[in-house]
């Protein structure tokens, strides 16, 4: 009888899904995937190739580049030309003159997607930490539950984090979620999640131009506004990968905003009501 392989010899476990095939008319939904970029020259072509390979013929991609010094914006322009041009093709590129935060990039990208007639808008990172195979699942869950937003969650049963995440990052992420939920009393497990899909009608109700958060607190503000406006939020489990190339954009200023913003959000919403 052959010897069993040791744990070190076991093949790696693949926990990210193969894309599911959605039925009509779901598969023909006009979906826009908004992808903010800053120095993602190596990752962006791979992400675009995976997205355009999905069985979603009406899917378009909106790349929002913050004047990346590594040429990401130029690469995005070439990808747009290769996929039919930036005006009417599958890829649009929004060029910003400077880097002023993830939140402002998303607001511009989402507004552009709505102007192009998107019925549903996906948020996802350019670094391949959000596996593309979940995009049809997010869309299918939105349709089947009649939700306003479906969140790809690391912290519901079945969700998980990359094994490459060290203890410090895990503790920081877990603490941030616990802290924000305690301040805002919001029934969302993964309040800092950045991988989700919105109905266009829900985004219009949120009044995107008035969003104040610039960094990662943008995710919290969007969830909180949706919750306080009575929108239906649904979470589905995902496996969160570590970024493939490049380095994290998280810095001390972003972390400070993420800590202070929930208190300001609560005061602002209480004043609104």
LUMBA-866264 format. One record per residue (C-alpha): residue number from 0; x, y, z. Coordinates in steps of 0.001 Angstrom, whole numbers, plus 500000, padded with zeros to 6 digits. Layout:
<sites>
+-----+--------+--------+--------+
: pos :     px :     py :     pz :
+-----+--------+--------+--------+
: NUM :      X :      Y :      Z :
...
+-----+--------+--------+--------+
</sites>
This chain:
<sites>
+-----+--------+--------+--------+
: pos :     px :     py :     pz :
+-----+--------+--------+--------+
:   0 : 500000 : 500000 : 500000 :
:   1 : 501566 : 503339 : 498985 :
:   2 : 502570 : 505687 : 501760 :
:   3 : 500278 : 508616 : 502396 :
:   4 : 501817 : 512017 : 501559 :
:   5 : 502893 : 514138 : 504491 :
:   6 : 501026 : 517417 : 505119 :
:   7 : 503867 : 519271 : 503408 :
:   8 : 503320 : 517155 : 500276 :
:   9 : 499566 : 517668 : 500081 :
:  10 : 498477 : 519700 : 497051 :
:  11 : 497193 : 523197 : 497860 :
:  12 : 493481 : 523461 : 498556 :
:  13 : 491580 : 525548 : 496031 :
:  14 : 488785 : 527345 : 497855 :
:  15 : 487913 : 529975 : 495232 :
:  16 : 485076 : 528935 : 492945 :
:  17 : 484817 : 528296 : 489263 :
:  18 : 482376 : 530864 : 487821 :
:  19 : 478791 : 529612 : 487759 :
:  20 : 476615 : 529964 : 484657 :
:  21 : 473595 : 532119 : 485428 :
:  22 : 470249 : 531608 : 483680 :
:  23 : 468636 : 534205 : 481478 :
:  24 : 467733 : 536994 : 481961 :
:  25 : 470191 : 537228 : 484872 :
:  26 : 473220 : 536495 : 482715 :
:  27 : 472378 : 539404 : 480390 :
:  28 : 472248 : 541965 : 483201 :
:  29 : 474096 : 545203 : 482490 :
:  30 : 476834 : 544881 : 485109 :
:  31 : 479670 : 547367 : 485568 :
:  32 : 482735 : 546365 : 487593 :
:  33 : 484429 : 549438 : 489080 :
:  34 : 488139 : 548940 : 489747 :
:  35 : 490213 : 551742 : 491338 :
:  36 : 493909 : 551438 : 490499 :
:  37 : 497178 : 552857 : 491729 :
:  38 : 500343 : 551071 : 490649 :
:  39 : 498591 : 547898 : 489514 :
:  40 : 500362 : 547510 : 486159 :
:  41 : 501080 : 543819 : 486723 :
:  42 : 497685 : 542855 : 488100 :
:  43 : 495276 : 544809 : 485878 :
:  44 : 495716 : 542804 : 482633 :
:  45 : 495159 : 539543 : 484520 :
:  46 : 492041 : 540906 : 486212 :
:  47 : 490598 : 542190 : 482931 :
:  48 : 491251 : 538851 : 481223 :
:  49 : 489407 : 536996 : 483987 :
:  50 : 486461 : 539399 : 484027 :
:  51 : 485947 : 539418 : 480268 :
:  52 : 486059 : 535608 : 480242 :
:  53 : 482945 : 535419 : 482455 :
:  54 : 479703 : 534293 : 480851 :
:  55 : 478219 : 537768 : 481314 :
:  56 : 478011 : 539332 : 477842 :
:  57 : 476804 : 542742 : 479058 :
:  58 : 479560 : 543110 : 481674 :
:  59 : 481695 : 546248 : 481382 :
:  60 : 484713 : 547383 : 483380 :
:  61 : 485384 : 550886 : 484672 :
:  62 : 489029 : 551440 : 485603 :
:  63 : 489670 : 554524 : 487747 :
:  64 : 493382 : 555298 : 487747 :
:  65 : 494975 : 557834 : 490090 :
:  66 : 497815 : 558858 : 487768 :
:  67 : 499851 : 555756 : 488601 :
:  68 : 503594 : 556319 : 488093 :
:  69 : 504055 : 552711 : 486943 :
:  70 : 501979 : 553199 : 483779 :
:  71 : 498772 : 551502 : 484952 :
:  72 : 496690 : 554216 : 483269 :
:  73 : 498367 : 553675 : 479906 :
:  74 : 497898 : 549913 : 480218 :
:  75 : 494213 : 550490 : 480981 :
:  76 : 493877 : 552665 : 477863 :
:  77 : 495417 : 549929 : 475707 :
:  78 : 493112 : 547312 : 477207 :
:  79 : 490156 : 549569 : 476437 :
:  80 : 491227 : 549847 : 472788 :
:  81 : 491686 : 546090 : 472590 :
:  82 : 488107 : 545608 : 473827 :
:  83 : 486310 : 547979 : 471482 :
:  84 : 487391 : 551444 : 472583 :
:  85 : 486691 : 553419 : 475743 :
:  86 : 483490 : 555106 : 474523 :
:  87 : 481328 : 552132 : 473581 :
:  88 : 483510 : 549099 : 474326 :
:  89 : 483639 : 546876 : 477380 :
:  90 : 486288 : 548914 : 479207 :
:  91 : 486147 : 552573 : 480221 :
:  92 : 489056 : 554397 : 481819 :
:  93 : 488663 : 557353 : 484168 :
:  94 : 491940 : 559222 : 484616 :
:  95 : 492349 : 561258 : 487786 :
:  96 : 495161 : 563754 : 488117 :
:  97 : 496229 : 562770 : 491631 :
:  98 : 495735 : 560200 : 494371 :
:  99 : 493171 : 561466 : 496889 :
: 100 : 491686 : 558296 : 498311 :
: 101 : 489825 : 555109 : 497514 :
: 102 : 486461 : 556649 : 498328 :
: 103 : 486729 : 559491 : 495819 :
: 104 : 487919 : 557047 : 493147 :
: 105 : 484909 : 554807 : 493746 :
: 106 : 482487 : 557741 : 493644 :
: 107 : 483838 : 558797 : 490242 :
: 108 : 483852 : 555248 : 488914 :
: 109 : 480341 : 554441 : 490140 :
: 110 : 478980 : 557713 : 488772 :
: 111 : 480563 : 556905 : 485408 :
: 112 : 479049 : 553403 : 485468 :
: 113 : 475581 : 554795 : 486207 :
: 114 : 475958 : 557333 : 483380 :
: 115 : 476736 : 554432 : 481030 :
: 116 : 473480 : 552722 : 481963 :
: 117 : 474685 : 550053 : 484374 :
: 118 : 471865 : 548250 : 486178 :
: 119 : 474240 : 546706 : 488733 :
: 120 : 477632 : 547907 : 489961 :
: 121 : 480356 : 545681 : 491394 :
: 122 : 483137 : 547000 : 493623 :
: 123 : 486368 : 545048 : 493646 :
: 124 : 490097 : 545542 : 494150 :
: 125 : 492600 : 545403 : 491310 :
: 126 : 495107 : 543281 : 493212 :
: 127 : 493305 : 539929 : 492624 :
: 128 : 492492 : 539536 : 496315 :
: 129 : 488808 : 539364 : 495299 :
: 130 : 488470 : 536207 : 493182 :
: 131 : 486604 : 536907 : 489948 :
: 132 : 484729 : 533600 : 490201 :
: 133 : 482481 : 535138 : 492845 :
: 134 : 481111 : 537867 : 490554 :
: 135 : 478330 : 535675 : 489071 :
: 136 : 477500 : 534474 : 492593 :
: 137 : 477109 : 538053 : 493805 :
: 138 : 474839 : 538856 : 490865 :
: 139 : 472805 : 535675 : 491317 :
: 140 : 472378 : 536342 : 495042 :
: 141 : 471225 : 539897 : 494318 :
: 142 : 468548 : 538648 : 491920 :
: 143 : 467421 : 535685 : 494006 :
: 144 : 467122 : 537584 : 497306 :
: 145 : 465902 : 540896 : 495855 :
: 146 : 468651 : 542609 : 497844 :
: 147 : 469864 : 546156 : 497301 :
: 148 : 473474 : 545160 : 497945 :
: 149 : 475190 : 541778 : 498277 :
: 150 : 478466 : 541759 : 500194 :
: 151 : 481245 : 539246 : 499659 :
: 152 : 481938 : 538515 : 503311 :
: 153 : 484981 : 537061 : 505027 :
: 154 : 483210 : 536744 : 508358 :
: 155 : 480005 : 534827 : 507721 :
: 156 : 480022 : 531009 : 507998 :
: 157 : 481958 : 529666 : 505026 :
: 158 : 484015 : 532822 : 504579 :
: 159 : 487782 : 532753 : 505044 :
: 160 : 491048 : 534671 : 504776 :
: 161 : 494194 : 533817 : 502893 :
: 162 : 496627 : 531673 : 504836 :
: 163 : 499247 : 534289 : 503938 :
: 164 : 497579 : 536770 : 506250 :
: 165 : 499650 : 536960 : 509414 :
: 166 : 498296 : 537152 : 512948 :
: 167 : 498679 : 540955 : 513082 :
: 168 : 496559 : 541531 : 509977 :
: 169 : 493922 : 539079 : 511161 :
: 170 : 493693 : 540743 : 514564 :
: 171 : 493561 : 544225 : 513026 :
: 172 : 490802 : 543251 : 510599 :
: 173 : 488792 : 541477 : 513279 :
: 174 : 489189 : 544376 : 515694 :
: 175 : 488111 : 546907 : 513053 :
: 176 : 484921 : 544990 : 512333 :
: 177 : 484095 : 544576 : 516021 :
: 178 : 484784 : 548246 : 516748 :
: 179 : 482707 : 549582 : 513848 :
: 180 : 479765 : 547295 : 514614 :
: 181 : 479788 : 548355 : 518263 :
: 182 : 479761 : 552048 : 517343 :
: 183 : 477189 : 551888 : 514542 :
: 184 : 475009 : 548952 : 515727 :
: 185 : 474914 : 547650 : 512165 :
: 186 : 473830 : 544025 : 511460 :
: 187 : 476647 : 543314 : 508985 :
: 188 : 479383 : 540786 : 509765 :
: 189 : 481998 : 542222 : 507385 :
: 190 : 481471 : 545978 : 507629 :
: 191 : 484835 : 546794 : 506010 :
: 192 : 484310 : 544498 : 503003 :
: 193 : 485289 : 545935 : 499648 :
: 194 : 483851 : 543234 : 497343 :
: 195 : 480129 : 543695 : 496661 :
: 196 : 477416 : 544392 : 494105 :
: 197 : 474831 : 547192 : 494210 :
: 198 : 471590 : 547867 : 492404 :
: 199 : 471856 : 551142 : 490529 :
: 200 : 468673 : 552343 : 492233 :
: 201 : 470284 : 551770 : 495649 :
: 202 : 473377 : 553765 : 494704 :
: 203 : 471276 : 556691 : 493528 :
: 204 : 469461 : 556789 : 496876 :
: 205 : 472802 : 556955 : 498722 :
: 206 : 473697 : 560299 : 497039 :
: 207 : 477230 : 559383 : 495981 :
: 208 : 478583 : 562948 : 495588 :
: 209 : 477928 : 563607 : 499287 :
: 210 : 480071 : 560662 : 500495 :
: 211 : 482779 : 562088 : 502750 :
: 212 : 485133 : 559173 : 503434 :
: 213 : 488245 : 559049 : 501297 :
: 214 : 490041 : 555884 : 502432 :
: 215 : 488916 : 552434 : 503502 :
: 216 : 486257 : 554027 : 505733 :
: 217 : 484358 : 554550 : 502473 :
: 218 : 483208 : 550930 : 502696 :
: 219 : 481797 : 551492 : 506181 :
: 220 : 480041 : 554720 : 505179 :
: 221 : 478388 : 553056 : 502190 :
: 222 : 477130 : 550145 : 504296 :
: 223 : 475889 : 552457 : 507035 :
: 224 : 474042 : 554757 : 504653 :
: 225 : 472376 : 551758 : 503017 :
: 226 : 471379 : 550315 : 506392 :
: 227 : 469983 : 553583 : 507735 :
: 228 : 467956 : 554080 : 504543 :
: 229 : 466268 : 550724 : 504936 :
: 230 : 468045 : 548954 : 502105 :
: 231 : 468329 : 545172 : 502134 :
: 232 : 471919 : 544008 : 502735 :
: 233 : 472819 : 540356 : 502163 :
: 234 : 476190 : 538699 : 502821 :
: 235 : 477563 : 535631 : 501048 :
: 236 : 480797 : 533877 : 502052 :
: 237 : 483977 : 534403 : 500051 :
: 238 : 487603 : 533397 : 500394 :
: 239 : 489747 : 536527 : 500504 :
: 240 : 493082 : 536056 : 498758 :
: 241 : 496285 : 537952 : 499479 :
: 242 : 497315 : 540442 : 496789 :
: 243 : 499277 : 538864 : 493936 :
: 244 : 501741 : 541632 : 493061 :
: 245 : 502673 : 544985 : 494590 :
: 246 : 502148 : 546232 : 498106 :
: 247 : 499227 : 547259 : 500293 :
: 248 : 498053 : 550904 : 500122 :
: 249 : 497060 : 550986 : 503809 :
: 250 : 498907 : 553678 : 505801 :
: 251 : 498577 : 555452 : 509167 :
: 252 : 496358 : 558228 : 507795 :
: 253 : 493940 : 555743 : 506279 :
: 254 : 493843 : 553748 : 509511 :
: 255 : 493144 : 556895 : 511566 :
: 256 : 490262 : 557886 : 509306 :
: 257 : 488826 : 554380 : 509571 :
: 258 : 488880 : 554667 : 513376 :
: 259 : 487321 : 558142 : 513600 :
: 260 : 484802 : 557986 : 510782 :
: 261 : 482218 : 555697 : 512483 :
: 262 : 481738 : 558241 : 515290 :
: 263 : 481191 : 561028 : 512761 :
: 264 : 478842 : 558880 : 510720 :
: 265 : 476692 : 558145 : 513740 :
: 266 : 476452 : 561835 : 514658 :
: 267 : 475637 : 562840 : 511077 :
: 268 : 472914 : 560214 : 510655 :
: 269 : 471380 : 561036 : 514047 :
: 270 : 471262 : 564710 : 513062 :
: 271 : 469674 : 563779 : 509733 :
: 272 : 466816 : 562026 : 511545 :
+-----+--------+--------+--------+
</sites>
